[in-house]
Amino acid sequence: MSETGHPEPDRIEGAPHPRDTLRLIGQEAAEAAFLDAYGTGRLHHAWLLTGPRGVGKATLAWRIARFLLATPEEAGGGLFGDPAPAPDTLDIAPEHPVARRLQAGAEPRLFALRRAWDEDKKRLKTVITVDEVRRMKSFLQLSATDGGRRAVIVDPADEMNTAAANALLKMLEEPPAAVTFLLISHQPSGLLPTIRSRCRELRLAPLSPEDLAEAMAAAGAEAGDTGALAALAGGSVGEAIRLTNLDGLETYAAIVALFATLPRLDRPQALRLAESAAQRGAEERLALFLALMELFLSRLARAGVLGATGDEAAPGEAQLFARLSPDARAARAWAELHQSLGARARHARAVNLDPAALVLDMVLKIDETARERLGG
């Protein structure tokens, strides 16, 4: 919850807010690139932090903001008037006044641009609106009188509507003095090209299984089967936490167990799985189930081209993939099904199709493709 008592749109359930995460794991290259720019006097006014969802982009943005606001603009004054050595870390002591103010949500030189609370509908807005950008502009005008550096975190820039994006673009084209913009984007290709061109990009990579386990432990989350979790989460801490919170490993194992019965589908088992995925009031679990179904097909298609997919994400997965997708021809069929079922699922959810019917339809389409490939 924010200081207003409303849920925060930039916080993953079950994990600390990025402003409270003082350590960033597995993204040393991105940190080094920023520090190099800072240390050589090439600090750009706008940075675009990209990479898969949940790999630490927001944590890095808050680390950069904390560092900039806590580090004097003129670090100055080594021995005999020589310049002080450039910092080699973004770490700022937790007891530093800036760190304390940021953690309390009371830092007057930072603005977090994100989805706002809709008082009429009593929920978070679905997009970042131009009204929030105007609030940011007012903040920057008022805070300019205090002097010193200021920082703006946009989390994520992908959620700006067209009016908000155009308003932010004007500020990037004519940036206020001593302001560093930190834009977080999960899909930078969807941003205005003119916004991308005015930012320097810092790309964050998916985490290794070891870094993922360490990051989850640092967030206070139980990693469980780290190999399976890393395989399904794609190196994303955020996704790994979501999978853990919603029993994603167990759900994926149930999907694999069901399709292990192909080409003679166990229909009662299929019905039970569809009903469990479509329980009333469990929209988040349904979304995860559909995502795992798509991931199953994606991994299945990839196995036909590349062979083994690395760590098994569920017992018996490798054997099943070898049977259903033994070659490139089979892989092509599964890849086509992956695309068509993904589009069908998105359409079905948009028109509020019965969730159980949607899940069963996907299962039967997979069964049909398996019978065409294997007979039965």
C-alpha positions in Angstrom: 0.0 0.0 0.0 1.1 3.6 -0.6 1.1 6.3 2.0 -2.5 7.1 0.9 -3.6 3.5 1.7 -4.2 2.6 -2.0 -2.5 -0.3 -3.7 0.7 0.6 -5.6 0.7 -0.3 -9.3 4.4 -0.8 -9.4 4.6 -3.4 -6.7 4.5 -7.2 -7.1 2.4 -8.9 -4.6 4.5 -10.9 -2.2 7.7 -8.8 -2.8 9.1 -5.6 -1.4 8.5 -2.4 -3.3 11.5 -1.6 -5.6 12.3 1.5 -3.4 12.8 -0.9 -0.5 15.1 -3.3 -2.4 18.5 -1.8 -1.7 20.4 -4.6 -3.5 20.1 -5.6 -7.2 21.2 -9.1 -8.2 22.5 -10.2 -11.6 22.5 -6.8 -13.4 26.1 -5.7 -12.8 26.6 -4.9 -16.5 23.7 -2.4 -16.6 24.9 -0.8 -13.3 28.4 -0.5 -14.7 27.2 1.1 -17.9 25.4 3.8 -15.9 28.4 4.4 -13.6 30.7 4.7 -16.5 28.5 7.4 -18.1 28.3 9.2 -14.7 32.0 8.9 -14.0 33.0 10.3 -17.4 30.7 13.2 -17.4 28.3 11.7 -20.0 25.2 11.6 -17.7 22.2 11.6 -20.2 19.1 13.4 -19.1 16.8 10.4 -19.9 17.4 6.7 -19.5 15.3 3.8 -20.9 15.5 0.7 -18.7 14.4 -2.3 -20.8 14.3 -6.0 -20.5 11.8 -8.7 -19.6 9.2 -8.0 -16.9 10.4 -8.7 -13.4 14.2 -8.7 -13.9 15.0 -5.7 -11.7 14.3 -2.6 -13.9 12.4 -0.8 -11.3 14.9 -1.7 -8.6 17.7 -0.3 -10.8 15.7 2.9 -11.4 15.2 3.5 -7.7 18.9 2.7 -7.1 19.9 5.2 -9.7 17.6 7.8 -8.3 18.8 7.2 -4.7 22.4 7.5 -5.9 21.9 10.7 -7.9 19.9 12.4 -5.1 22.4 11.4 -2.4 25.6 12.1 -4.3 26.7 15.8 -4.4 26.8 17.2 -7.9 30.4 18.3 -7.2 31.9 15.3 -5.5 35.1 17.4 -5.7 38.2 17.6 -3.9 40.6 14.7 -3.7 44.0 15.3 -2.2 45.7 18.5 -3.5 42.6 19.5 -5.3 42.6 16.5 -7.6 39.1 15.2 -8.7 37.7 12.6 -6.3 37.6 9.1 -7.8 34.4 8.2 -9.7 32.0 6.1 -7.7 32.2 2.4 -8.4 28.8 1.4 -6.9 25.3 2.8 -6.8 25.0 1.7 -3.1 23.8 4.3 -0.7 23.8 3.6 3.0 20.3 2.8 4.3 20.7 5.4 7.1 21.5 8.2 4.6 18.8 10.9 4.8 17.9 10.5 1.1 17.5 6.7 1.5 15.3 7.3 4.6 13.1 9.8 2.8 12.7 7.6 -0.3 11.7 4.6 1.8 9.1 6.8 3.6 7.8 8.2 0.3 8.8 11.7 1.4 11.7 12.6 -0.9 10.8 16.1 -2.3 13.1 15.8 -5.3 11.7 12.6 -6.8 8.5 12.1 -8.7 7.1 8.6 -9.5 4.9 8.7 -12.6 2.6 5.7 -12.6 -1.1 4.8 -12.8 -3.1 6.8 -10.4 -6.0 5.9 -8.1 -9.5 6.5 -9.6 -11.6 7.9 -6.8 -14.8 7.4 -8.7 -14.3 3.7 -9.5 -12.3 3.0 -6.4 -9.5 1.2 -8.2 -6.3 2.0 -10.1 -6.6 3.5 -13.5 -5.8 1.2 -16.4 -3.3 3.7 -18.0 -1.1 6.6 -17.0 -3.0 9.7 -18.1 -2.0 13.1 -19.2 -3.2 14.5 -15.8 -0.4 12.6 -14.1 2.2 14.1 -16.5 0.8 17.5 -15.8 1.2 16.8 -12.1 4.8 15.9 -12.8 5.4 19.1 -14.7 4.1 21.1 -11.8 6.3 19.2 -9.4 9.3 20.0 -11.5 8.5 23.6 -11.7 8.0 23.9 -7.9 11.0 21.8 -7.0 13.3 23.8 -9.3 13.6 26.5 -6.6 15.2 24.1 -4.1 18.2 23.5 -6.4 20.1 20.3 -6.7 19.4 17.2 -8.7 15.9 15.8 -9.3 14.7 12.5 -10.6 11.6 11.2 -12.3 10.7 7.4 -12.5 8.1 6.4 -15.1 6.9 2.9 -14.2 6.2 1.6 -16.7 6.3 3.9 -19.7 4.3 1.2 -21.6 1.2 2.2 -19.7 1.1 5.8 -20.8 -1.9 6.6 -23.1 -1.2 8.7 -26.2 -1.8 12.1 -24.6 0.5 11.3 -21.7 3.2 10.0 -24.0 3.1 13.1 -26.1 3.2 15.3 -23.1 6.2 13.5 -21.7 7.9 13.7 -25.1 7.8 17.5 -25.0 9.6 17.4 -21.6 12.2 15.1 -23.0 12.7 17.4 -26.0 13.2 20.4 -23.7 14.4 18.8 -20.4 14.3 20.9 -17.2 17.7 21.6 -15.7 19.2 19.0 -13.3 16.5 16.4 -13.9 17.1 12.8 -14.8 14.3 10.8 -16.3 14.3 7.0 -15.7 11.7 5.3 -18.0 11.0 1.6 -17.4 9.7 -0.4 -20.4 8.9 -4.1 -20.8 8.1 -3.6 -24.5 10.1 -0.6 -25.8 9.0 -1.3 -29.4 5.6 -0.1 -28.4 6.8 3.3 -27.3 6.9 6.4 -29.5 10.1 6.2 -31.6 10.7 9.8 -30.7 10.7 8.9 -27.0 13.1 6.0 -27.5 15.4 8.2 -29.6 15.8 10.8 -26.7 16.8 8.2 -24.2 19.9 6.2 -23.6 19.0 2.5 -23.2 20.1 0.3 -20.4 19.1 -3.3 -21.2 18.7 -5.8 -18.3 19.1 -9.5 -19.0 17.1 -12.4 -17.6 18.6 -13.8 -14.4 20.4 -17.1 -14.2 18.8 -19.8 -12.0 21.4 -19.1 -9.3 20.8 -15.3 -9.4 17.0 -16.0 -9.5 17.2 -18.1 -6.4 19.3 -15.5 -4.6 17.0 -12.6 -5.6 14.0 -14.5 -4.4 15.6 -15.2 -1.1 16.5 -11.5 -0.8 12.8 -10.7 -1.5 11.8 -13.1 1.3 10.2 -15.5 -1.2 10.5 -19.3 -1.1 12.2 -20.5 -4.3 11.2 -24.2 -4.1 12.4 -26.1 -7.3 14.7 -23.4 -8.6 15.4 -25.3 -11.9 11.7 -25.6 -12.8 11.0 -22.1 -11.6 13.8 -20.6 -13.7 12.5 -22.5 -16.7 9.0 -21.2 -16.4 9.8 -17.7 -15.2 12.3 -17.0 -17.9 14.8 -15.5 -15.5 12.2 -13.0 -14.1 12.0 -12.6 -10.3 8.6 -11.0 -10.6 7.2 -13.9 -12.6 8.9 -16.4 -10.3 7.2 -14.8 -7.3 3.8 -14.8 -9.1 4.3 -18.5 -10.0 5.1 -19.3 -6.4 2.1 -17.3 -5.0 -0.4 -18.9 -7.4 1.0 -22.5 -7.3 2.2 -22.2 -10.8 4.6 -25.1 -10.7 1.8 -27.4 -9.6 -0.5 -26.1 -12.3 2.1 -26.6 -15.0 2.8 -30.1 -13.7 -0.9 -30.8 -14.0 -0.9 -29.6 -17.6 2.1 -31.8 -18.5 0.4 -34.8 -16.8 -2.8 -34.2 -18.7 -1.1 -34.1 -22.1 1.0 -37.1 -21.2 -2.2 -39.0 -22.0 -2.2 -37.9 -25.6 -3.1 -39.0 -28.2 -5.9 -40.6 -26.1 -6.8 -37.7 -24.0 -8.1 -38.4 -20.5 -11.3 -36.4 -20.8 -12.4 -36.6 -17.1 -8.9 -35.3 -16.2 -9.3 -32.5 -18.8 -12.7 -31.5 -17.4 -11.3 -31.3 -13.8 -8.4 -29.2 -15.0 -10.7 -26.8 -16.9 -13.0 -26.4 -13.9 -10.1 -25.8 -11.5 -8.6 -23.1 -13.8 -12.0 -21.3 -14.2 -13.1 -21.0 -10.6 -15.3 -18.0 -9.9 -13.4 -14.9 -8.6 -10.0 -16.4 -9.6 -9.2 -14.2 -12.6 -5.5 -14.0 -11.7 -5.2 -17.8 -11.6 -7.0 -18.1 -14.9 -4.6 -15.6 -16.5 -1.7 -17.6 -15.1 -3.2 -20.9 -16.4 -3.6 -19.5 -19.9 -0.1 -18.2 -19.9 1.2 -21.6 -18.8 -0.7 -23.3 -21.6 0.9 -21.0 -24.1 4.3 -21.6 -22.5 3.8 -25.3 -22.7 3.2 -25.0 -26.5 6.1 -22.7 -26.9 8.5 -25.1 -25.1 7.0 -28.0 -27.1 7.7 -26.3 -30.4 11.2 -25.2 -29.4 12.0 -28.8 -28.3 11.2 -30.0 -31.9 13.8 -27.6 -33.3 16.5 -27.6 -30.6 16.0 -30.8 -28.8 16.1 -30.8 -25.0 14.8 -27.5 -23.5 17.2 -27.5 -20.5 15.8 -28.1 -17.0 12.5 -29.9 -16.9 9.8 -27.6 -15.7 7.7 -30.7 -14.6 8.2 -34.4 -14.2 8.0 -36.2 -17.5 8.2 -33.1 -19.6 11.3 -34.1 -21.6 9.9 -37.5 -22.5 6.5 -36.0 -23.5 8.2 -33.4 -25.7 10.4 -36.0 -27.4 7.2 -38.0 -28.2 5.0 -35.1 -29.4 7.6 -32.9 -31.1 10.4 -35.2 -32.4 11.4 -33.0 -35.4 11.1 -29.6 -37.1 7.9 -30.6 -39.0 6.1 -31.3 -35.7 7.6 -28.2 -34.2 6.1 -26.1 -37.0 2.6 -27.5 -36.3 2.9 -26.8 -32.6 4.2 -23.3 -33.2 1.3 -22.5 -35.5 -1.1 -23.9 -32.8 0.6 -21.7 -30.2 -0.1 -18.6 -32.2 -3.7 -19.5 -33.1 -4.6 -20.5 -29.5 -3.0 -17.4 -28.1 -5.1 -15.2 -30.4 -8.3 -17.2 -29.6 -7.7 -16.9 -25.8 -7.2 -13.1 -26.1 -10.4 -12.8 -28.1 -12.3 -15.1 -25.8 -11.3 -13.1 -22.7 -12.2 -9.8 -24.4 -15.8 -11.0 -25.1 -16.1 -12.7 -21.7 -16.4 -16.3 -22.9 -17.0 -18.8 -20.2 -13.5 -19.5 -18.7 -14.1 -23.3 -18.4 -15.3 -23.5 -22.0 -12.2 -21.5 -23.1 -9.8 -23.8 -21.3 -11.5 -27.0 -22.6 -11.5 -25.6 -26.1 -7.7 -25.1 -25.9 -7.2 -28.6 -24.5 -9.3 -30.2 -27.3 -7.4 -28.3 -30.0 -4.1 -29.6 -28.6 -5.6 -33.1 -28.5 -6.7 -32.7 -32.1 -3.2 -31.7 -33.2 -1.6 -34.6 -31.3 -3.9 -37.1 -32.9 -3.1 -35.7 -36.4 0.6 -36.0 -35.6 0.6 -39.3 -33.7 -2.6 -41.0 -34.8 -5.1 -42.5 -32.3 
